[in-house]
Amino acid sequence: MNYVDTAFRQLSLAWKLYDYALDGKINLDELDPPLTFQGGGMVLVLPDKVLDTPDDLILALQNNLVITFGAAAITLNRCREEAGYALSAEIITENDQFIAVTYQIRNAFAHDIAEPRWNINRARYARPYEFGGIHINLTDVGTKRFEYQDIGGPDVLFLMKTYAETHLWP
């Protein structure tokens, strides 16, 4: 559970950077100069130009959002495991529903964090979930590409973290 706050701060920062770029507040020439990192016995030389256009920047920040969202989801599920909550054979209680849907979101990102896909091939997980005022319907996602609206929007992951902090590891 040591990293859940960090994972969600990174996700928040990714959203802020994306918003900043959408507002045209990032100067691509200042952001993307040649750069060399040295220290600790390491030298890393980055290419002179990583991004060619403002559209490249937006795409890179969208990709960053997906990756940080996935990392936060994986971390949230790991915290659930560390707190001693296993997947229940029967998904009945609100906590059971939180655990099952968190696990499914984690699964969507675990095999390809940059291009997440649902992998709901067991009927017991293809269902609506309701816990703590959160409603997520995974009845028809199957193996399609993950989209934020599948869970009700990107803010739902933050709501899920709050639910867990309130009900599973207060």
DRENTOR-148947 format. One record per residue: x, y, z of N, C-alpha, C in turn; residue in three letters. Coordinates in nm, 3 decimals, decimal comma. Example, Ala and Ser with C-alpha at 12.3 -4.5 7.8 and 13.67 -1.06 7.14 Angstrom:
residues 2
(bagu (1,319 -0,569 0,780) (1,230 -0,450 0,780) (1,320 -0,330 0,780) ALA)
(bagu (1,285 -0,225 0,708) (1,367 -0,106 0,714) (1,290 0,003 0,787) SER)
//
This chain:
residues 170
(bagu (0,082 -0,120 0,000) (0,000 0,000 0,000) (0,086 0,126 0,000) MET)
(bagu (0,215 0,108 0,002) (0,305 0,224 0,008) (0,298 0,310 -0,117) ASN)
(bagu (0,254 0,254 -0,230) (0,266 0,325 -0,356) (0,134 0,372 -0,415) TYR)
(bagu (0,022 0,345 -0,350) (-0,107 0,382 -0,408) (-0,121 0,534 -0,420) VAL)
(bagu (-0,080 0,608 -0,319) (-0,090 0,754 -0,327) (0,001 0,808 -0,437) ASP)
(bagu (0,121 0,753 -0,449) (0,214 0,795 -0,555) (0,155 0,766 -0,692) THR)
(bagu (0,097 0,647 -0,709) (0,039 0,610 -0,838) (-0,074 0,705 -0,877) ALA)
(bagu (-0,157 0,742 -0,781) (-0,268 0,833 -0,811) (-0,221 0,978 -0,828) PHE)
(bagu (-0,111 1,016 -0,761) (-0,053 1,149 -0,786) (0,003 1,155 -0,928) ARG)
(bagu (0,068 1,048 -0,970) (0,120 1,042 -1,107) (0,007 1,052 -1,209) GLN)
(bagu (-0,103 0,984 -1,181) (-0,220 0,990 -1,269) (-0,276 1,132 -1,273) LEU)
(bagu (-0,285 1,196 -1,160) (-0,333 1,335 -1,155) (-0,240 1,427 -1,233) SER)
(bagu (-0,109 1,408 -1,217) (-0,012 1,489 -1,289) (-0,025 1,466 -1,440) LEU)
(bagu (-0,046 1,343 -1,481) (-0,063 1,314 -1,624) (-0,184 1,387 -1,680) ALA)
(bagu (-0,294 1,390 -1,605) (-0,414 1,464 -1,651) (-0,385 1,613 -1,659) TRP)
(bagu (-0,312 1,666 -1,561) (-0,281 1,809 -1,562) (-0,190 1,846 -1,679) LYS)
(bagu (-0,090 1,763 -1,705) (-0,003 1,788 -1,820) (-0,081 1,783 -1,951) LEU)
(bagu (-0,169 1,686 -1,962) (-0,251 1,673 -2,082) (-0,338 1,798 -2,101) TYR)
(bagu (-0,401 1,842 -1,994) (-0,485 1,962 -2,000) (-0,401 2,085 -2,036) ASP)
(bagu (-0,285 2,095 -1,978) (-0,193 2,206 -2,005) (-0,156 2,210 -2,154) TYR)
(bagu (-0,128 2,093 -2,209) (-0,094 2,084 -2,352) (-0,214 2,117 -2,439) ALA)
(bagu (-0,331 2,070 -2,401) (-0,452 2,100 -2,479) (-0,478 2,250 -2,484) LEU)
(bagu (-0,443 2,320 -2,377) (-0,459 2,465 -2,373) (-0,346 2,539 -2,445) ASP)
(bagu (-0,252 2,463 -2,504) (-0,142 2,524 -2,579) (-0,037 2,589 -2,492) GLY)
(bagu (-0,025 2,548 -2,367) (0,066 2,612 -2,273) (0,204 2,549 -2,267) LYS)
(bagu (0,228 2,447 -2,349) (0,359 2,382 -2,349) (0,432 2,421 -2,477) ILE)
(bagu (0,549 2,481 -2,459) (0,632 2,519 -2,572) (0,715 2,397 -2,611) ASN)
(bagu (0,684 2,340 -2,724) (0,748 2,217 -2,770) (0,899 2,234 -2,786) LEU)
(bagu (0,944 2,350 -2,833) (1,087 2,372 -2,850) (1,160 2,373 -2,716) ASP)
(bagu (1,096 2,426 -2,612) (1,158 2,427 -2,480) (1,152 2,289 -2,414) GLU)
(bagu (1,046 2,217 -2,442) (1,027 2,085 -2,380) (1,117 1,979 -2,442) LEU)
(bagu (1,148 1,991 -2,570) (1,208 1,881 -2,644) (1,347 1,913 -2,701) ASP)
(bagu (1,440 1,965 -2,616) (1,576 1,988 -2,667) (1,658 1,860 -2,656) PRO)
(bagu (1,778 1,857 -2,714) (1,868 1,744 -2,689) (1,898 1,737 -2,539) PRO)
(bagu (1,911 1,619 -2,486) (1,929 1,608 -2,342) (2,015 1,487 -2,309) LEU)
(bagu (2,109 1,506 -2,216) (2,193 1,398 -2,168) (2,183 1,393 -2,016) THR)
(bagu (2,154 1,276 -1,964) (2,154 1,253 -1,820) (2,283 1,181 -1,783) PHE)
(bagu (2,351 1,230 -1,679) (2,471 1,164 -1,629) (2,463 1,156 -1,479) GLN)
(bagu (2,507 1,044 -1,425) (2,511 1,029 -1,281) (2,501 0,884 -1,241) GLY)
(bagu (2,561 0,852 -1,129) (2,553 0,717 -1,079) (2,610 0,613 -1,173) GLY)
(bagu (2,714 0,650 -1,248) (2,775 0,557 -1,341) (2,694 0,535 -1,468) GLY)
(bagu (2,600 0,625 -1,494) (2,513 0,610 -1,610) (2,523 0,733 -1,699) MET)
(bagu (2,513 0,709 -1,829) (2,500 0,817 -1,925) (2,386 0,779 -2,018) VAL)
(bagu (2,287 0,866 -2,027) (2,173 0,843 -2,116) (2,161 0,964 -2,206) LEU)
(bagu (2,176 0,942 -2,337) (2,164 1,049 -2,434) (2,032 1,030 -2,507) VAL)
(bagu (1,943 1,127 -2,492) (1,813 1,120 -2,559) (1,822 1,182 -2,698) LEU)
(bagu (1,740 1,136 -2,790) (1,743 1,191 -2,926) (1,720 1,343 -2,926) PRO)
(bagu (1,774 1,407 -3,031) (1,763 1,553 -3,042) (1,619 1,600 -3,049) ASP)
(bagu (1,534 1,527 -3,114) (1,396 1,570 -3,132) (1,306 1,446 -3,119) LYS)
(bagu (1,225 1,441 -3,014) (1,136 1,328 -2,992) (0,998 1,357 -3,052) VAL)
(bagu (0,956 1,482 -3,043) (0,823 1,522 -3,088) (0,836 1,625 -3,201) LEU)
(bagu (0,770 1,601 -3,311) (0,781 1,692 -3,425) (0,673 1,800 -3,428) ASP)
(bagu (0,554 1,768 -3,379) (0,442 1,862 -3,389) (0,367 1,868 -3,258) THR)
(bagu (0,285 1,970 -3,239) (0,198 1,974 -3,120) (0,106 1,852 -3,113) PRO)
(bagu (0,065 1,798 -3,228) (-0,018 1,677 -3,226) (0,060 1,558 -3,170) ASP)
(bagu (0,190 1,551 -3,199) (0,274 1,445 -3,142) (0,277 1,456 -2,989) ASP)
(bagu (0,283 1,579 -2,940) (0,283 1,602 -2,796) (0,152 1,555 -2,734) LEU)
(bagu (0,040 1,590 -2,795) (-0,091 1,549 -2,743) (-0,100 1,396 -2,742) ILE)
(bagu (-0,058 1,331 -2,849) (-0,061 1,185 -2,856) (0,028 1,123 -2,748) LEU)
(bagu (0,146 1,179 -2,727) (0,236 1,128 -2,624) (0,174 1,143 -2,485) ALA)
(bagu (0,108 1,255 -2,461) (0,044 1,276 -2,331) (-0,080 1,189 -2,314) LEU)
(bagu (-0,151 1,160 -2,422) (-0,263 1,064 -2,415) (-0,210 0,925 -2,379) GLN)
(bagu (-0,100 0,887 -2,442) (-0,038 0,758 -2,410) (0,009 0,754 -2,265) ASN)
(bagu (0,066 0,864 -2,219) (0,108 0,875 -2,080) (-0,010 0,858 -1,985) ASN)
(bagu (-0,123 0,916 -2,021) (-0,244 0,900 -1,940) (-0,286 0,754 -1,929) LEU)
(bagu (-0,287 0,685 -2,041) (-0,327 0,543 -2,040) (-0,232 0,463 -1,950) VAL)
(bagu (-0,105 0,488 -1,964) (-0,006 0,413 -1,887) (-0,017 0,444 -1,738) ILE)
(bagu (-0,033 0,571 -1,701) (-0,045 0,605 -1,558) (-0,178 0,558 -1,502) THR)
(bagu (-0,284 0,559 -1,583) (-0,412 0,505 -1,539) (-0,397 0,356 -1,510) PHE)
(bagu (-0,333 0,285 -1,601) (-0,310 0,142 -1,581) (-0,226 0,114 -1,458) GLY)
(bagu (-0,121 0,193 -1,439) (-0,036 0,174 -1,322) (-0,114 0,198 -1,194) ALA)
(bagu (-0,201 0,297 -1,192) (-0,283 0,324 -1,074) (-0,381 0,209 -1,050) ALA)
(bagu (-0,440 0,156 -1,157) (-0,534 0,044 -1,142) (-0,462 -0,080 -1,090) ALA)
(bagu (-0,345 -0,109 -1,144) (-0,267 -0,225 -1,100) (-0,227 -0,208 -0,954) ILE)
(bagu (-0,187 -0,087 -0,917) (-0,148 -0,058 -0,779) (-0,266 -0,070 -0,684) THR)
(bagu (-0,382 -0,020 -0,725) (-0,502 -0,032 -0,642) (-0,535 -0,179 -0,616) LEU)
(bagu (-0,526 -0,261 -0,720) (-0,552 -0,404 -0,703) (-0,447 -0,468 -0,612) ASN)
(bagu (-0,322 -0,428 -0,627) (-0,215 -0,484 -0,543) (-0,239 -0,448 -0,396) ARG)
(bagu (-0,286 -0,328 -0,370) (-0,317 -0,287 -0,233) (-0,428 -0,374 -0,175) CYS)
(bagu (-0,524 -0,404 -0,256) (-0,633 -0,493 -0,215) (-0,577 -0,628 -0,173) ARG)
(bagu (-0,482 -0,680 -0,253) (-0,419 -0,808 -0,219) (-0,340 -0,796 -0,089) GLU)
(bagu (-0,262 -0,687 -0,076) (-0,181 -0,667 0,044) (-0,266 -0,653 0,169) GLU)
(bagu (-0,386 -0,599 0,154) (-0,477 -0,582 0,268) (-0,544 -0,715 0,305) ALA)
(bagu (-0,519 -0,820 0,226) (-0,570 -0,952 0,259) (-0,707 -0,984 0,203) GLY)
(bagu (-0,751 -0,910 0,103) (-0,882 -0,934 0,042) (-0,865 -1,016 -0,087) TYR)
(bagu (-0,911 -1,139 -0,083) (-0,903 -1,227 -0,199) (-1,028 -1,213 -0,285) ALA)
(bagu (-1,017 -1,258 -0,409) (-1,135 -1,266 -0,495) (-1,231 -1,368 -0,436) LEU)
(bagu (-1,354 -1,329 -0,422) (-1,455 -1,418 -0,366) (-1,512 -1,509 -0,474) SER)
(bagu (-1,542 -1,631 -0,436) (-1,605 -1,725 -0,531) (-1,744 -1,674 -0,570) ALA)
(bagu (-1,810 -1,609 -0,478) (-1,942 -1,549 -0,502) (-1,927 -1,398 -0,491) GLU)
(bagu (-1,974 -1,326 -0,590) (-1,967 -1,180 -0,588) (-2,101 -1,129 -0,538) ILE)
(bagu (-2,107 -1,102 -0,408) (-2,235 -1,067 -0,346) (-2,230 -0,929 -0,280) ILE)
(bagu (-2,139 -0,912 -0,185) (-2,135 -0,788 -0,108) (-2,076 -0,674 -0,190) THR)
(bagu (-2,090 -0,552 -0,139) (-2,028 -0,437 -0,205) (-1,876 -0,456 -0,214) GLU)
(bagu (-1,816 -0,505 -0,104) (-1,671 -0,527 -0,109) (-1,634 -0,632 -0,214) ASN)
(bagu (-1,711 -0,739 -0,224) (-1,689 -0,841 -0,328) (-1,692 -0,776 -0,466) ASP)
(bagu (-1,788 -0,687 -0,486) (-1,803 -0,622 -0,616) (-1,686 -0,528 -0,645) GLN)
(bagu (-1,644 -0,452 -0,544) (-1,526 -0,366 -0,560) (-1,405 -0,450 -0,597) PHE)
(bagu (-1,383 -0,558 -0,524) (-1,266 -0,644 -0,546) (-1,269 -0,702 -0,687) ILE)
(bagu (-1,382 -0,753 -0,729) (-1,392 -0,816 -0,860) (-1,371 -0,716 -0,973) ALA)
(bagu (-1,432 -0,599 -0,964) (-1,418 -0,502 -1,073) (-1,277 -0,441 -1,074) VAL)
(bagu (-1,218 -0,422 -0,957) (-1,080 -0,373 -0,951) (-0,987 -0,473 -1,019) THR)
(bagu (-1,009 -0,600 -0,992) (-0,929 -0,706 -1,053) (-0,946 -0,707 -1,205) TYR)
(bagu (-1,068 -0,686 -1,252) (-1,093 -0,685 -1,396) (-1,028 -0,564 -1,464) GLN)
(bagu (-1,032 -0,449 -1,399) (-0,966 -0,331 -1,456) (-0,815 -0,356 -1,459) ILE)
(bagu (-0,762 -0,411 -1,353) (-0,620 -0,446 -1,349) (-0,586 -0,540 -1,464) ARG)
(bagu (-0,669 -0,640 -1,487) (-0,643 -0,737 -1,594) (-0,639 -0,670 -1,731) ASN)
(bagu (-0,724 -0,571 -1,750) (-0,728 -0,503 -1,879) (-0,593 -0,439 -1,912) ALA)
(bagu (-0,521 -0,395 -1,810) (-0,394 -0,326 -1,830) (-0,272 -0,416 -1,810) PHE)
(bagu (-0,288 -0,526 -1,741) (-0,172 -0,605 -1,699) (-0,096 -0,669 -1,815) ALA)
(bagu (-0,163 -0,705 -1,922) (-0,096 -0,773 -2,032) (-0,044 -0,677 -2,138) HIS)
(bagu (-0,101 -0,557 -2,143) (-0,052 -0,455 -2,236) (-0,095 -0,319 -2,183) ASP)
(bagu (-0,009 -0,258 -2,104) (-0,045 -0,134 -2,036) (-0,066 -0,018 -2,133) ILE)
(bagu (-0,007 -0,024 -2,252) (-0,022 0,084 -2,349) (-0,147 0,069 -2,435) ALA)
(bagu (-0,192 -0,054 -2,456) (-0,312 -0,081 -2,534) (-0,399 -0,181 -2,459) GLU)
(bagu (-0,459 -0,137 -2,350) (-0,533 -0,230 -2,265) (-0,659 -0,285 -2,332) PRO)
(bagu (-0,686 -0,410 -2,300) (-0,806 -0,478 -2,350) (-0,871 -0,551 -2,233) ARG)
(bagu (-1,001 -0,551 -2,234) (-1,074 -0,632 -2,137) (-1,046 -0,779 -2,168) TRP)
(bagu (-1,052 -0,860 -2,067) (-1,036 -1,004 -2,084) (-1,139 -1,074 -1,996) ASN)
(bagu (-1,264 -1,039 -2,019) (-1,371 -1,096 -1,937) (-1,434 -1,211 -2,015) ILE)
(bagu (-1,380 -1,328 -1,988) (-1,428 -1,447 -2,056) (-1,500 -1,543 -1,961) ASN)
(bagu (-1,515 -1,502 -1,836) (-1,591 -1,582 -1,739) (-1,719 -1,507 -1,706) ARG)
(bagu (-1,829 -1,577 -1,719) (-1,962 -1,516 -1,703) (-1,978 -1,446 -1,568) ALA)
(bagu (-1,915 -1,495 -1,466) (-1,935 -1,435 -1,333) (-1,884 -1,291 -1,324) ARG)
(bagu (-1,790 -1,254 -1,414) (-1,738 -1,117 -1,413) (-1,811 -1,025 -1,510) TYR)
(bagu (-1,881 -1,081 -1,607) (-1,955 -1,002 -1,707) (-2,090 -0,965 -1,647) ALA)
(bagu (-2,092 -0,856 -1,573) (-2,209 -0,819 -1,495) (-2,202 -0,673 -1,452) ARG)
(bagu (-2,312 -0,622 -1,401) (-2,308 -0,489 -1,339) (-2,249 -0,498 -1,198) PRO)
(bagu (-2,182 -0,391 -1,158) (-2,124 -0,382 -1,024) (-2,176 -0,254 -0,959) TYR)
(bagu (-2,208 -0,264 -0,830) (-2,253 -0,147 -0,754) (-2,192 -0,154 -0,615) GLU)
(bagu (-2,120 -0,048 -0,580) (-2,060 -0,039 -0,447) (-2,033 0,108 -0,417) PHE)
(bagu (-2,067 0,149 -0,297) (-2,038 0,286 -0,254) (-2,090 0,395 -0,347) GLY)
(bagu (-2,203 0,372 -0,411) (-2,259 0,470 -0,503) (-2,196 0,467 -0,642) GLY)
(bagu (-2,105 0,375 -0,665) (-2,038 0,359 -0,795) (-2,112 0,250 -0,873) ILE)
(bagu (-2,139 0,277 -0,999) (-2,208 0,181 -1,087) (-2,120 0,157 -1,210) HIS)
(bagu (-2,082 0,032 -1,231) (-2,001 -0,007 -1,346) (-2,067 -0,129 -1,408) ILE)
(bagu (-2,089 -0,124 -1,539) (-2,151 -0,238 -1,606) (-2,052 -0,300 -1,704) ASN)
(bagu (-2,005 -0,418 -1,672) (-1,910 -0,490 -1,759) (-1,977 -0,607 -1,831) LEU)
(bagu (-2,108 -0,600 -1,844) (-2,185 -0,709 -1,905) (-2,138 -0,740 -2,046) THR)
(bagu (-2,111 -0,638 -2,126) (-2,083 -0,660 -2,268) (-1,943 -0,619 -2,313) ASP)
(bagu (-1,846 -0,605 -2,224) (-1,714 -0,559 -2,269) (-1,631 -0,672 -2,329) VAL)
(bagu (-1,650 -0,794 -2,285) (-1,581 -0,909 -2,344) (-1,431 -0,890 -2,352) GLY)
(bagu (-1,379 -0,882 -2,475) (-1,235 -0,864 -2,496) (-1,205 -0,738 -2,578) THR)
(bagu (-1,298 -0,643 -2,575) (-1,278 -0,520 -2,653) (-1,171 -0,432 -2,588) LYS)
(bagu (-1,127 -0,334 -2,663) (-1,031 -0,236 -2,613) (-1,091 -0,161 -2,495) ARG)
(bagu (-1,012 -0,139 -2,390) (-1,056 -0,064 -2,273) (-1,081 0,081 -2,311) PHE)
(bagu (-1,192 0,135 -2,266) (-1,222 0,277 -2,281) (-1,269 0,327 -2,145) GLU)
(bagu (-1,234 0,451 -2,112) (-1,271 0,507 -1,982) (-1,422 0,497 -1,958) TYR)
(bagu (-1,501 0,520 -2,063) (-1,646 0,518 -2,044) (-1,699 0,379 -2,007) GLN)
(bagu (-1,618 0,274 -2,028) (-1,660 0,140 -1,987) (-1,684 0,132 -1,837) ASP)
(bagu (-1,612 0,215 -1,762) (-1,629 0,215 -1,617) (-1,702 0,340 -1,568) ILE)
(bagu (-1,746 0,425 -1,661) (-1,818 0,546 -1,623) (-1,734 0,671 -1,629) GLY)
(bagu (-1,610 0,660 -1,676) (-1,522 0,776 -1,688) (-1,396 0,756 -1,606) GLY)
(bagu (-1,293 0,834 -1,636) (-1,165 0,817 -1,566) (-1,172 0,853 -1,418) PRO)
(bagu (-1,267 0,938 -1,381) (-1,280 0,977 -1,240) (-1,322 0,861 -1,151) ASP)
(bagu (-1,381 0,759 -1,210) (-1,430 0,645 -1,131) (-1,315 0,573 -1,061) VAL)
(bagu (-1,197 0,568 -1,122) (-1,085 0,503 -1,055) (-1,049 0,577 -0,927) LEU)
(bagu (-1,055 0,710 -0,929) (-1,031 0,788 -0,808) (-1,138 0,758 -0,702) PHE)
(bagu (-1,264 0,746 -0,746) (-1,372 0,711 -0,654) (-1,352 0,572 -0,595) LEU)
(bagu (-1,299 0,481 -0,676) (-1,272 0,346 -0,627) (-1,163 0,347 -0,520) MET)
(bagu (-1,061 0,430 -0,540) (-0,956 0,443 -0,438) (-1,016 0,493 -0,307) LYS)
(bagu (-1,103 0,593 -0,316) (-1,168 0,646 -0,196) (-1,253 0,539 -0,129) THR)
(bagu (-1,326 0,461 -0,209) (-1,406 0,351 -0,154) (-1,315 0,255 -0,077) TYR)
(bagu (-1,204 0,216 -0,136) (-1,114 0,120 -0,072) (-1,057 0,176 0,058) ALA)
(bagu (-1,019 0,303 0,056) (-0,964 0,365 0,177) (-1,068 0,375 0,288) GLU)
(bagu (-1,193 0,382 0,250) (-1,301 0,393 0,348) (-1,347 0,257 0,398) THR)
(bagu (-1,354 0,158 0,309) (-1,416 0,031 0,343) (-1,320 -0,088 0,357) HIS)
(bagu (-1,205 -0,084 0,294) (-1,116 -0,200 0,299) (-0,991 -0,176 0,381) LEU)
(bagu (-0,932 -0,060 0,371) (-0,814 -0,032 0,452) (-0,822 0,108 0,513) TRP)
(bagu (-0,921 0,125 0,602) (-0,937 0,258 0,666) (-0,820 0,295 0,756) PRO)
//
